[in-house]
């Protein structure tokens, strides 16, 4: 008998042991199983529950709950023991598969106009985050999550109208709002800081109502509107994206920060000249900034309640939509170094008229014995005044019989190719430079070299240089040039000094360089540079004897030529 009892005890023990071994495997398997409709998984434990209520009850203080397909809600659930004091993130299976109902399926008409249709299920929650789902609201007023501390909505769709979001902050990222027909998508009702980042609003005349009565006169309210898209109705009765009513803010104000690239199709407020913001009631208790720049605020020297005023027209719909006309006065020379004129602009939307004094500089051409390019006339090269910092495409290269156009000499070491673009920062005279042979184009450095991806690029069209080096100072430092030589003399001396002052083979002296002792360095440098073909020979007259050959020491050299000669000289040093 004892043996039988012992055997039964042993069998039971073994069965329990086997179950204990299997249970972790079952839990692991359950954790990896896809969620079925209505299920909710607490990520911290991996436990899957049959309802979201069970999941939030068993979730940690900071936790993530993954939702399956279907519709979820905690409406009329007491937050005590479930969501109160917690930081919970709910992640759905996508906006087409998972939804969350805010409040009742059908708001009670007996409670219209009160907060009793609101959702208290996150009352005193620290933070609530919704991701990858559709949030369903109704069209009644005062809907939303009442008394949650912070709310975040990311990659979601919100259908219907809402009032209540986080009581400390509310943030919406990459979320699409579908407003009820003819009504707002939401009110900035309960949140001191409300941020819309990369959101899309689909509406029919009304979008966001910037208004509160819950926290009116208690603190400033900030609305951040960045990189958003608004698809709403236009026309006389349509509202701008942010319709502001600041009438009950007391000693506090709305702060509206508009930034980034916003695409807004909405009603136009003719006072603010904006489709992004405008007013229902304006009492001077709102400050509007675009990319940090003040655009709207109370009138200087006044105390609300007064009307606000436009601080700048720079970010207006009138300017963006080409409704501003300009009347420009005549240029007048000032102090021999610049010009000024008055420019009056008028907006066809808001009627704002502004007169400013505009600064400009003279641009003139010296063809240096040349003629206008084919198809051009004298007007092309006529001097003109250009507004300060405006970019100008230079006139095409002129022509000169027997010569090739090399570049425009702008003095002070600035050289420009045909049709180059310059920014006007000073009076500029451009003188055409000619040569009896086409300009040489240096090889583009191979590989990244010491400058990484920054390489010199020169563009040639036929015999005319049409582009020039970008970032020439960086390029000079990259290749080790001690300086940019301005003429053939400076180039020859720079190359000769770098080569350790070698003596040329020929003892002949150039007739256009001085013959005294102080001139001998330049004579040697010029002769050595010519013998090594570092500087082009400009003696094209075959009748000249060797003793009559000139160097042309004062002829200007381009930075392209200097770089080409320098790189060739470095190769000579390496091969020596």
C-alpha positions in Angstrom: 0.0 0.0 0.0 2.8 2.3 1.0 4.5 1.6 -2.3 1.3 2.5 -4.3 1.0 5.8 -2.3 4.6 6.6 -2.9 4.2 5.9 -6.7 1.1 8.1 -6.8 3.0 10.9 -5.0 5.9 10.6 -7.3 3.7 10.7 -10.4 1.9 13.8 -9.1 5.3 15.5 -8.4 6.6 14.8 -11.8 3.4 16.1 -13.4 3.7 19.4 -11.5 7.4 19.7 -12.4 6.5 19.2 -16.1 3.8 21.9 -15.9 6.3 24.3 -14.3 8.7 23.6 -17.2 6.0 24.1 -19.8 4.5 27.3 -18.4 7.4 29.6 -19.3 7.3 28.1 -22.8 3.6 28.8 -23.1 4.1 32.4 -21.9 6.9 32.9 -24.4 4.7 31.5 -27.1 1.8 33.7 -26.1 4.1 36.8 -26.2 5.1 36.1 -29.8 1.6 35.3 -31.0 -0.1 38.1 -33.1 -2.8 39.9 -31.2 -6.4 39.0 -32.1 -9.2 41.5 -32.2 -9.8 43.3 -29.0 -6.6 42.0 -27.2 -4.1 44.2 -25.5 -0.5 43.3 -24.6 1.5 45.0 -21.8 4.9 45.3 -23.4 6.9 45.4 -20.1 5.7 41.9 -19.1 4.7 40.5 -22.5 1.3 39.4 -21.0 -1.6 39.5 -23.4 -5.0 40.5 -22.0 -8.5 40.0 -23.4 -9.4 43.7 -22.8 -7.6 47.0 -22.7 -9.1 47.6 -19.2 -7.2 44.5 -17.9 -4.1 45.7 -19.6 -4.1 49.3 -18.1 -4.9 47.9 -14.7 -1.9 45.6 -14.8 0.5 48.0 -16.6 3.4 49.6 -14.8 3.7 53.2 -13.9 5.5 53.8 -17.2 4.5 51.3 -19.9 3.5 50.6 -23.4 0.3 48.7 -24.4 0.1 47.2 -27.9 -3.4 46.9 -29.2 -4.8 44.5 -31.8 -7.3 45.2 -34.5 -10.7 46.6 -33.6 -12.1 49.5 -31.6 -11.0 50.3 -28.0 -12.2 52.7 -25.3 -12.0 53.3 -21.6 -15.0 55.6 -21.5 -16.8 55.7 -18.1 -13.9 53.7 -16.5 -12.7 55.2 -13.3 -9.0 56.2 -13.6 -8.3 55.2 -10.0 -6.4 52.0 -10.1 -6.2 51.9 -13.9 -4.6 55.0 -15.5 -4.2 57.6 -12.7 -0.6 58.7 -12.2 0.6 56.5 -15.1 2.6 57.3 -18.3 1.0 55.0 -20.9 1.6 54.6 -24.6 -1.0 52.8 -26.8 0.3 51.5 -30.1 -2.2 50.3 -32.7 -1.9 48.2 -35.8 -2.4 51.2 -38.2 -5.1 53.7 -38.8 -7.2 51.3 -40.9 -7.1 48.5 -38.3 -7.1 50.0 -34.8 -9.4 52.8 -33.5 -10.1 54.4 -30.1 -13.4 56.0 -29.3 -13.1 59.3 -27.3 -16.2 59.4 -25.1 -19.4 57.7 -26.0 -20.2 56.2 -29.3 -23.0 58.8 -29.6 -22.7 61.8 -27.3 -25.7 62.3 -25.1 -27.7 65.3 -26.5 -28.9 66.1 -22.9 -25.3 67.1 -22.1 -24.6 69.2 -25.2 -22.8 72.4 -24.3 -21.2 70.8 -21.2 -18.1 68.8 -20.4 -20.2 65.8 -19.4 -19.8 64.3 -22.8 -16.1 64.3 -22.2 -13.9 61.3 -21.4 -12.6 61.1 -17.8 -10.9 57.7 -18.3 -7.4 59.4 -18.1 -8.3 61.7 -15.3 -5.0 62.6 -13.5 -2.9 60.4 -15.8 0.7 61.7 -16.0 1.0 61.2 -19.8 -1.0 59.4 -22.5 0.4 58.7 -25.9 -1.5 57.3 -28.9 0.3 55.9 -32.0 -0.7 54.3 -35.2 -4.5 54.3 -34.9 -7.6 56.3 -35.6 -9.1 58.4 -32.7 -12.9 58.8 -33.0 -14.7 61.7 -31.6 -18.1 63.3 -32.3 -19.3 66.7 -33.5 -20.6 67.9 -30.1 -18.7 70.5 -28.0 -16.5 69.7 -25.0 -15.3 66.3 -26.2 -11.9 65.0 -25.4 -9.8 63.5 -22.6 -10.5 65.5 -19.5 -7.8 66.2 -16.9 -5.0 64.2 -18.4 -1.7 65.9 -17.6 0.1 65.5 -20.9 -1.1 64.0 -24.2 0.8 63.0 -27.3 -0.7 61.8 -30.6 1.6 60.5 -33.3 1.0 59.0 -36.7 -2.7 58.9 -36.1 -6.0 60.0 -37.7 -8.5 62.0 -35.6 -12.1 62.1 -36.8 -14.4 64.6 -35.3 -14.1 67.6 -33.0 -12.2 67.7 -29.7 -11.6 70.3 -26.9 -9.8 68.5 -24.1 -6.2 67.3 -24.4 -3.3 67.5 -22.0 -3.7 70.0 -19.2 0.0 70.7 -19.2 0.8 70.1 -22.9 -0.6 68.5 -26.0 1.5 67.4 -28.9 0.4 66.2 -32.3 3.0 64.7 -34.7 2.3 63.6 -38.3 -1.4 63.4 -37.5 -4.4 63.9 -39.8 -7.4 65.8 -38.6 -10.8 65.3 -40.3 -13.1 68.0 -39.1 -16.9 67.6 -39.0 -18.6 69.3 -42.0 -18.6 73.1 -41.4 -17.0 72.9 -38.0 -13.6 73.0 -36.3 -11.3 70.1 -36.0 -10.4 71.2 -32.4 -10.2 74.0 -29.9 -7.1 75.0 -28.0 -9.2 74.7 -24.9 -7.3 73.0 -22.1 -3.6 73.0 -23.1 -1.2 75.8 -22.1 1.2 74.5 -24.8 -0.3 72.9 -27.9 2.1 71.7 -30.7 1.2 70.7 -34.2 4.2 69.2 -36.1 3.8 67.8 -39.6 0.0 67.6 -39.3 -2.7 67.6 -42.0 -6.1 69.3 -41.5 -9.0 68.5 -43.7 -11.9 70.9 -43.1 -14.6 72.9 -44.8 -14.2 76.5 -43.7 -13.1 76.2 -40.1 -9.9 74.5 -38.8 -8.6 75.4 -35.4 -10.3 77.6 -32.9 -7.7 79.3 -30.7 -9.9 80.0 -27.7 -10.5 78.9 -24.2 -12.8 79.7 -21.3 -11.5 76.9 -19.1 -8.0 78.5 -18.5 -8.8 82.1 -19.7 -6.9 84.7 -17.7 -4.8 82.1 -15.8 -1.7 81.8 -17.9 -0.2 82.4 -21.4 -1.3 79.9 -24.0 1.3 78.9 -26.7 0.4 77.3 -30.0 3.2 75.9 -32.2 2.3 75.3 -35.8 5.1 73.7 -37.9 5.3 72.1 -41.3 1.6 71.5 -41.5 -0.8 71.2 -44.4 -4.3 72.7 -44.3 -7.0 71.7 -46.9 -10.0 73.9 -46.2 -12.4 76.1 -48.0 -11.5 79.6 -49.3 -13.8 82.5 -49.6 -15.4 85.3 -47.7 -17.0 83.2 -44.9 -14.1 80.7 -44.6 -11.7 81.1 -41.6 -7.9 81.1 -41.6 -6.2 77.9 -40.2 -5.8 79.5 -36.7 -8.9 81.6 -35.8 -8.0 83.6 -32.7 -10.3 85.0 -30.0 -8.2 86.6 -27.2 -11.0 88.6 -25.7 -11.0 86.9 -22.3 -7.3 86.4 -21.7 -7.0 89.3 -19.1 -3.4 90.0 -18.3 -2.2 87.0 -20.3 -1.8 86.3 -24.0 -1.7 83.8 -26.8 1.7 83.2 -28.3 1.5 81.7 -31.8 4.7 80.3 -33.3 4.5 79.5 -37.0 7.6 77.8 -38.5 8.9 75.6 -41.2 7.1 74.9 -44.5 3.4 75.2 -44.1 1.0 74.7 -47.0 -2.3 76.4 -46.2 -5.4 76.5 -48.3 -7.9 78.3 -46.1 -9.8 81.6 -45.7 -8.0 84.9 -45.8 -8.0 87.4 -42.9 -7.6 90.7 -44.6 -6.4 92.5 -41.5 -3.5 90.0 -40.8 -3.1 89.4 -44.5 -2.7 85.7 -43.7 -4.4 82.4 -44.4 -2.5 80.9 -41.4 -3.8 83.1 -38.6 -6.6 85.6 -38.2 -9.2 86.8 -35.7 -12.7 86.3 -34.5 -12.1 88.9 -31.7 -8.9 90.9 -31.5 -8.0 92.7 -28.3 -4.3 93.0 -28.6 -3.6 90.0 -26.4 -1.8 87.8 -29.1 1.7 87.7 -30.3 2.4 85.9 -33.6 5.9 84.9 -34.8 7.0 83.3 -38.1 10.3 81.5 -37.8 11.0 83.5 -34.7 10.3 86.9 -36.3 7.5 89.1 -34.8 4.6 89.4 -37.3 1.6 90.5 -35.2 1.2 92.0 -31.7 -0.4 94.8 -29.7 0.1 98.4 -31.0 3.1 100.2 -29.5 2.3 102.4 -26.6 -1.1 100.8 -26.0 -2.6 98.5 -23.3 -5.2 95.8 -24.2 -8.0 95.8 -24.9 -6.9 97.4 -28.2 -6.5 96.1 -31.7 -3.3 94.4 -32.6 -1.2 95.4 -35.6 0.8 93.8 -38.3 4.6 94.2 -37.6 5.8 93.1 -41.0 4.3 92.2 -44.3 7.2 89.9 -45.2 5.3 86.7 -44.4 1.9 87.8 -45.7 -0.4 86.0 -48.2 -0.3 89.1 -50.3 3.4 88.8 -50.8 3.3 85.0 -51.2 0.5 85.1 -53.8 1.9 88.0 -55.8 -0.6 90.6 -54.8 2.0 93.3 -54.0 2.7 96.0 -56.5 5.8 98.2 -56.4 6.5 101.7 -57.6 10.2 102.5 -57.8 11.7 105.9 -57.7 14.8 107.1 -59.5 18.3 106.2 -58.3 20.4 109.0 -56.7 24.1 108.8 -56.2 25.2 108.9 -52.5 28.8 109.6 -51.3 30.3 108.2 -54.6 30.1 104.6 -53.3 26.5 103.7 -53.7 23.0 104.8 -54.9 19.6 105.1 -53.2 16.0 105.1 -54.3 12.6 105.0 -52.7 10.4 101.9 -53.3 6.7 102.0 -52.4 4.8 98.8 -52.2 1.0 98.2 -51.9 -0.8 95.0 -51.0 -3.9 94.2 -53.0 -5.3 92.1 -50.1 -4.8 94.2 -47.0 -4.0 97.6 -48.6 -0.8 98.0 -46.6 1.5 100.6 -48.2 5.1 100.7 -47.3 7.9 103.0 -48.5 11.5 102.0 -48.0 14.9 103.4 -49.1 16.7 100.9 -51.2 20.5 100.8 -51.6 22.1 99.9 -55.0 25.4 99.8 -56.8 26.6 100.6 -60.3 27.5 97.8 -62.7 29.4 98.9 -65.8 31.4 97.2 -68.6 34.5 98.2 -70.5 34.8 96.1 -73.7 38.5 97.1 -73.9 38.4 97.5 -77.7 35.9 94.8 -78.3 32.4 94.7 -79.9 29.1 93.5 -78.5 28.5 89.7 -78.8 26.5 88.4 -81.7 22.9 89.2 -81.1 23.6 91.7 -78.4 23.7 95.5 -78.7 25.1 98.4 -76.8 22.2 98.3 -74.3 23.4 94.9 -73.1 26.7 96.5 -71.9 25.2 99.8 -70.7 25.8 100.7 -67.1 23.0 100.1 -64.7 22.2 100.3 -61.0 21.4 97.0 -59.3 19.8 96.7 -55.8 22.2 95.7 -53.0 22.8 91.9 -52.7 20.8 91.2 -55.9 22.4 88.5 -58.1 23.2 89.5 -61.7 24.1 87.3 -64.6 26.9 89.1 -66.5 26.6 90.1 -70.1 27.8 87.6 -72.7 31.4 87.7 -73.8 32.1 90.5 -76.4 34.2 89.8 -79.5 37.4 91.3 -80.9 38.9 90.5 -84.2 42.1 88.5 -83.9 41.6 87.9 -80.2 39.9 85.5 -77.8 37.9 86.6 -74.8 39.5 85.3 -71.6 37.5 86.8 -68.7 36.1 89.9 -67.1 38.5 91.7 -64.7 36.6 93.1 -61.8 39.7 94.4 -60.1 40.9 93.5 -56.6 41.7 90.0 -57.7 38.1 89.2 -58.9 37.8 87.6 -62.3 34.6 86.3 -63.9 33.8 84.2 -66.9 31.2 84.8 -69.5 27.7 84.8 -68.1 28.9 84.3 -64.6 26.6 85.4 -61.7 27.7 87.9 -59.2 26.1 89.4 -56.1 26.2 93.2 -56.0 27.9 94.5 -52.9 29.8 97.4 -54.3 30.2 99.5 -57.5 31.7 97.2 -60.0 33.5 97.9 -63.3 34.2 94.9 -65.5 37.0 95.1 -68.1 37.2 92.5 -70.9 40.6 90.7 -71.0 41.8 89.4 -74.4 44.4 87.0 -75.6 45.7 85.9 -79.0 45.1 82.3 -78.1 42.2 80.5 -76.5 42.3 80.4 -72.7 43.7 77.2 -71.3 41.6 75.1 -69.0 43.5 73.3 -66.2 42.8 69.6 -65.5 40.3 69.0 -62.7 42.0 67.4 -59.7 41.5 63.7 -59.6 40.0 62.1 -56.5 38.9 63.9 -53.3 42.5 65.1 -52.6 43.1 67.3 -49.6 39.8 69.1 -50.0 37.6 66.1 -49.7 34.6 66.4 -52.0 35.4 70.1 -52.7 37.1 70.3 -56.1 37.7 73.1 -58.5 35.5 73.0 -61.5 35.8 75.1 -64.6 33.3 74.9 -67.5 34.3 75.7 -71.0 32.1 76.4 -74.0 34.0 76.6 -77.2 36.8 79.1 -76.5 35.1 81.0 -73.7 35.3 80.3 -70.1 31.8 80.5 -68.7 32.4 79.4 -65.1 35.1 79.9 -62.6 36.3 78.5 -59.4 34.0 78.3 -56.4 35.6 78.6 -53.0 38.9 79.8 -54.4 40.5 80.6 -51.0 39.7 77.0 -49.9 41.2 75.8 -53.2 44.4 77.9 -52.7 44.9 76.5 -49.2 44.2 73.0 -50.4 47.0 73.1 -53.0 49.4 75.1 -50.9 49.6 78.3 -53.0 51.1 81.0 -50.8 48.9 83.6 -52.4 46.9 84.3 -55.6 49.2 86.1 -58.1 47.6 89.0 -60.0 49.8 89.1 -63.0 52.5 87.2 -64.9 55.3 88.8 -62.9 53.8 87.7 -59.5 53.1 84.2 -60.9 56.7 83.7 -62.2 58.2 84.9 -58.9 55.9 82.7 -56.8 56.8 79.6 -58.9 60.5 80.4 -58.9 60.7 81.0 -55.2 58.9 77.7 -54.5 61.3 75.9 -56.7 64.2 77.3 -54.7 65.2 80.0 -57.2 66.8 77.8 -60.0 68.8 79.6 -62.7 67.3 79.5 -66.3 69.3 77.9 -69.1 69.3 81.1 -71.2 71.1 84.3 -70.2 69.0 86.5 -72.4 67.1 89.3 -70.7 63.5 90.3 -71.5 63.3 93.9 -73.0 60.0 94.7 -71.2 61.5 93.9 -67.7 64.0 96.2 -66.0 67.8 95.6 -66.7 69.1 96.7 -63.3 70.4 94.5 -60.5 67.1 94.9 -58.6 65.3 93.4 -61.6 67.4 90.3 -62.0 65.2 88.1 -59.8 62.2 88.7 -62.0 64.3 88.3 -65.1 65.5 84.8 -63.9 62.0 83.8 -62.7 60.4 84.8 -65.9 62.9 83.1 -68.1 62.9 79.9 -66.0 59.0 79.8 -66.0 58.9 80.3 -69.8 61.6 77.6 -70.4 59.6 75.1 -68.4 56.3 76.1 -70.1 54.7 77.1 -66.8 53.5 80.4 -68.3 52.2 80.7 -71.9 54.4 82.4 -74.5 52.6 85.5 -75.7 55.1 86.3 -78.5 53.0 85.5 -81.6 54.9 87.8 -84.0 57.2 85.4 -85.9 59.3 88.4 -87.1 60.7 88.9 -83.7 64.2 87.7 -82.9 64.9 85.8 -79.7 66.4 88.9 -78.2 63.2 90.8 -79.0 60.9 88.3 -77.3 58.8 89.9 -74.5 57.5 88.5 -71.3 54.5 90.9 -70.8 55.0 91.1 -67.0 51.9 93.2 -66.2 49.4 91.0 -68.0 46.7 89.7 -65.6 46.5 86.0 -64.9 43.4 84.2 -63.8 43.2 82.0 -60.8 42.6 79.1 -63.1 45.9 79.9 -64.9 47.7 80.3 -61.5 46.4 76.9 -60.2 47.3 75.2 -63.5 50.9 76.6 -63.4 51.3 75.7 -59.7 50.2 72.1 -60.1 52.5 71.7 -63.1 55.4 73.2 -61.2 54.8 70.8 -58.3 55.0 67.9 -60.8 58.3 69.2 -62.1 59.6 69.2 -58.5 58.5 65.6 -58.0 60.0 64.4 -61.2 63.4 66.2 -60.6 
